[in-house]
Amino acid sequence: MDATLPEPRIIATAATVEDLSDREGFDEDFLGLPVPTPSLKDIDTVLLPYTHFSVLMRPDKRLAAVTALGIDGAKLMDLDRSGIDWRLDPRIAEDQQTGERVYARNDIDRGHLVRRASAVWGDTRAEAAQANEDTFHYTNAAPQAAKFNQGLELWLGLETYLLENAADHGRRLIVFTGPVFSDVDPMYRGVEIPLRFFKVAVFLVEGSLAATGYVVDQTPQLGDLPDVPRPGALDDDGSDGDAPPLGPFRTFQVPVRDLAQLTGLDLAQLADVDRMPIATTLPSARTTSTWRELTSPECLDLDFDLRG
């Protein structure tokens, strides 16, 4: 074991363990129509409820397969993150989640999957504060190069933009987020670092469900981390494969059906209501062939008019 890294922590005893038993998690009826958390076939998962969101964990990856969040834009609060530490979730074993060891003494950030600012809402300040703290569980984190996590204003701003310009039903929005695992994800300190992440936004348009899908890439930034293997370096001999054909900091609008194929998640309900026009006009197009690069939220390709 590398003595320069933090030792794995033992989860607290019953007397001091964090009590998460009252967490209700993601509400599948949040929009007034049922939208369940996407499931994953033939792979063991664990569903962990928190305040306003749930995390479907993949213990084999030690990372989430998908997070599910309901955002009430009318009840968002501006709370800071000072004094909140990242912590393990006591409901699953330590070796089924990442911990501080993955993120210590390197340029890798604990990247929130459920965006902290999007979860911080409620009828009371206490409710919002509890959601704020809940986002700091390692189950809601994914290893991201620091530049990636801190610099992608477009990726982080999509939720706000859709809330302000598209979401009906009291400015409510559902967001599913997670890694796109692939065979070229480099292994680092016992965890595969996902090179791409996805997001699906679900909202109402004139009373009907609508969905849009997105992918963002962090491949180029990993090359700046000296102790992280290059993408594709998965073989015992350390040989390199080809890096994914995506550029730096690029965000794409993509057909939801592509996300289903890439992740294995059951997204059929959302693919059927995809509001990306090309998803309807070219239903059998090859995966990734119809992706649309975004340079600003205004580049979104939607088959309805945003509110002016």
C-alpha positions in Angstrom: 0.0 0.0 0.0 1.3 3.5 -0.8 2.1 5.0 2.5 1.8 8.6 1.1 -1.9 8.1 0.6 -4.7 8.2 3.2 -5.5 4.8 4.7 -9.0 3.5 3.9 -11.3 4.5 6.6 -13.5 2.1 8.6 -17.1 3.0 8.4 -18.3 4.5 11.7 -19.8 2.3 14.5 -23.5 2.1 15.1 -23.2 4.8 17.8 -21.8 7.4 15.4 -23.0 6.3 12.0 -24.8 8.8 9.9 -28.6 8.2 9.9 -30.0 8.3 6.4 -33.1 6.2 7.1 -35.5 9.1 6.6 -34.3 10.0 3.1 -37.2 9.7 0.6 -35.1 10.0 -2.6 -36.1 10.9 -6.1 -39.9 11.2 -6.6 -40.8 9.5 -9.8 -44.1 11.4 -9.9 -42.3 14.8 -9.6 -43.7 16.1 -12.8 -47.2 14.8 -12.3 -46.5 11.9 -14.7 -44.5 8.8 -13.7 -40.8 8.9 -14.7 -38.9 6.1 -12.9 -35.2 6.0 -12.3 -33.6 4.2 -15.2 -32.7 0.6 -14.5 -29.8 -1.5 -15.6 -30.2 -5.1 -16.8 -28.1 -8.1 -15.7 -25.8 -6.0 -13.4 -26.1 -5.8 -9.7 -27.0 -2.3 -8.5 -28.0 -0.6 -5.2 -30.5 2.3 -5.1 -29.7 4.8 -2.4 -32.2 7.6 -1.6 -31.2 11.1 -0.5 -32.9 14.4 -0.2 -34.5 15.2 -3.6 -32.4 12.6 -5.4 -31.4 9.0 -5.6 -28.2 7.3 -6.7 -28.2 3.9 -8.5 -24.8 2.5 -7.5 -22.7 0.0 -9.4 -20.7 -1.7 -6.7 -18.5 -3.4 -9.3 -17.4 0.0 -10.6 -17.6 1.8 -7.1 -19.4 4.6 -9.0 -23.0 5.5 -9.8 -24.6 4.0 -12.9 -27.1 7.0 -12.8 -28.3 9.7 -10.5 -31.9 10.9 -10.5 -32.8 14.4 -9.3 -36.0 16.4 -9.2 -35.4 20.2 -9.4 -38.1 22.6 -8.2 -36.9 25.8 -9.8 -39.4 27.9 -7.8 -38.0 26.7 -4.5 -34.2 26.9 -5.1 -32.1 28.5 -2.4 -28.6 29.9 -2.4 -26.7 28.1 0.3 -22.9 27.8 0.3 -20.8 24.7 0.7 -18.5 25.8 3.4 -17.8 23.4 6.2 -19.3 20.4 4.4 -17.0 17.4 4.1 -17.2 14.6 1.7 -18.2 11.4 3.4 -18.9 7.7 2.7 -22.4 6.3 2.7 -22.7 3.9 5.6 -25.5 1.9 3.8 -23.0 0.2 1.5 -19.6 -1.3 2.1 -16.6 1.0 1.8 -15.1 -1.2 -1.0 -18.3 -0.6 -3.1 -17.8 3.2 -3.3 -14.9 5.6 -3.8 -13.3 7.4 -0.9 -10.6 10.0 -0.3 -7.9 7.7 -1.4 -8.9 8.1 -5.1 -8.7 11.9 -4.9 -5.7 12.5 -2.6 -2.6 14.3 -3.8 -3.5 14.6 -7.5 -5.4 16.9 -9.8 -8.6 14.9 -9.8 -11.7 16.4 -8.3 -14.7 14.8 -6.7 -17.1 15.8 -9.4 -20.7 16.1 -8.3 -23.0 14.0 -10.5 -26.1 15.5 -8.9 -25.3 19.2 -9.2 -25.2 20.7 -5.8 -26.9 24.0 -6.7 -29.8 22.1 -8.4 -30.5 19.9 -5.4 -30.6 22.8 -2.9 -34.3 23.6 -2.7 -37.2 23.1 -0.4 -40.1 24.5 1.6 -37.8 25.3 4.4 -34.1 26.2 4.8 -33.6 23.0 6.8 -34.8 20.9 3.9 -32.5 22.7 1.4 -29.6 22.4 3.8 -30.1 18.7 4.2 -30.1 18.3 0.4 -26.9 20.4 0.2 -25.1 18.1 2.6 -26.4 14.9 1.0 -24.8 15.8 -2.3 -21.4 15.4 -0.6 -21.5 11.7 -0.3 -18.9 9.9 -2.3 -21.7 7.9 -4.0 -22.6 11.2 -5.8 -19.0 11.8 -6.9 -17.0 10.7 -10.0 -13.3 11.2 -10.7 -13.0 14.3 -13.0 -9.9 16.2 -14.0 -9.9 19.4 -12.0 -10.0 21.6 -15.2 -13.0 19.6 -16.4 -15.0 19.9 -13.2 -14.3 23.6 -12.6 -14.5 24.9 -16.2 -17.5 23.5 -17.9 -20.0 26.4 -17.5 -22.0 25.1 -20.5 -22.4 21.6 -19.0 -23.4 22.9 -15.6 -25.6 25.6 -17.0 -27.9 23.4 -19.1 -30.1 22.6 -16.1 -30.6 26.3 -15.3 -31.2 27.2 -18.9 -33.9 24.5 -19.4 -35.6 25.5 -16.1 -35.8 29.1 -17.2 -36.7 28.6 -20.8 -38.5 25.2 -21.2 -39.8 23.7 -18.0 -43.5 24.0 -17.3 -45.4 22.7 -14.3 -44.0 25.3 -11.8 -40.5 25.3 -13.3 -39.8 21.6 -12.5 -37.2 19.5 -14.2 -35.9 15.9 -13.8 -32.3 15.3 -14.5 -30.6 11.9 -14.9 -26.8 12.0 -14.9 -24.0 9.4 -14.9 -20.8 8.1 -16.4 -20.6 6.5 -19.8 -18.4 3.5 -19.0 -16.2 2.1 -21.8 -13.4 -0.3 -22.4 -10.9 2.6 -22.8 -11.5 4.1 -19.3 -8.2 4.2 -17.5 -7.8 2.4 -14.2 -6.5 4.6 -11.4 -6.2 3.5 -7.7 -8.7 0.8 -8.2 -11.3 2.9 -10.0 -12.0 3.3 -13.7 -12.1 7.0 -14.6 -15.0 7.6 -17.0 -14.0 9.6 -20.0 -17.5 10.7 -20.8 -20.6 11.6 -18.8 -24.2 11.9 -19.9 -27.2 13.9 -18.8 -30.9 13.5 -19.7 -33.3 16.4 -18.9 -37.0 15.6 -18.6 -39.7 18.2 -18.4 -43.2 19.0 -19.5 -44.1 20.8 -22.8 -47.8 21.7 -23.0 -48.6 19.0 -20.5 -46.6 16.2 -22.2 -43.3 14.7 -21.3 -40.2 15.9 -23.2 -36.6 14.8 -22.9 -33.2 15.9 -24.2 -29.9 14.1 -23.9 -26.3 15.4 -23.6 -22.7 14.0 -23.4 -19.6 15.7 -22.3 -16.0 14.5 -22.6 -12.9 14.8 -20.4 -10.4 12.8 -22.4 -7.8 15.4 -23.2 -7.5 16.7 -19.7 -6.4 13.3 -18.3 -3.2 13.6 -20.3 -2.1 16.4 -18.0 -2.2 14.1 -14.9 1.3 12.4 -14.7 0.3 9.4 -12.6 -2.9 8.6 -14.5 -2.6 6.0 -17.3 -3.4 7.2 -20.8 -6.9 6.4 -22.2 -6.8 2.8 -23.5 -3.9 1.7 -21.3 -5.8 -1.3 -19.9 -3.5 -4.2 -20.8 -1.0 -5.7 -18.4 1.8 -4.6 -20.6 0.7 -1.0 -20.4 0.1 -0.7 -24.2 -2.0 2.2 -25.3 -5.2 2.1 -27.4 -6.8 4.8 -29.3 -8.4 7.6 -27.3 -12.1 8.3 -27.9 -12.6 10.6 -30.9 -13.8 13.6 -28.9 -12.2 17.0 -28.4 -11.5 19.1 -25.3 -14.4 20.4 -23.3 -16.9 19.5 -25.9 -20.5 19.2 -25.0 -23.0 17.5 -27.3 -26.7 17.2 -27.6 -27.4 13.6 -28.5 -30.3 11.3 -29.1 -31.5 9.7 -25.9 -31.5 6.3 -27.7 -27.7 6.7 -28.2 -27.4 7.1 -24.4 -29.4 3.9 -23.9 -27.0 2.0 -26.2 -23.9 3.5 -24.6 -24.9 2.9 -21.0 -27.2 -0.1 -21.0 -29.8 1.9 -19.0 -33.5 1.5 -19.8 -34.3 4.8 -21.3 -37.0 3.7 -23.7 -39.7 6.0 -22.1 -37.4 9.0 -22.6 -36.2 8.0 -26.1 -39.9 8.0 -27.1 -40.3 11.6 -26.1 -36.9 12.9 -27.2 -37.3 16.5 -28.5 -34.1 16.5 -30.6 -35.6 16.6 -34.1 -32.9 14.3 -35.7 -33.8 11.6 -33.2 -37.2 11.3 -34.9 -36.1 11.9 -38.5 -33.2 9.4 -38.4 -34.3 6.7 -35.9 -31.9 4.1 -37.1 -28.8 6.3 -37.5 -25.5 4.9 -36.2 -24.7 5.8 -32.6 -22.7 9.1 -32.3 -23.3 10.0 -36.0 -26.0 12.5 -35.2 -24.5 14.3 -32.2 -24.7 18.1 -32.3 -21.9 20.0 -30.7 -23.0 22.8 -28.4 -21.1 26.1 -27.8 -23.9 27.7 -25.8 -27.3 26.8 -24.4 -28.8 28.7 -27.3 -27.5 26.1 -29.7 -29.9 23.5 -28.4 -31.9 21.8 -31.2 -35.5 21.4 -30.0 -38.7 20.8 -31.9 -40.6 23.4 -29.9 -40.2 27.1 -29.2 -38.5 28.2 -26.0 -40.3 30.8 -23.9 -39.4 34.3 -24.9 
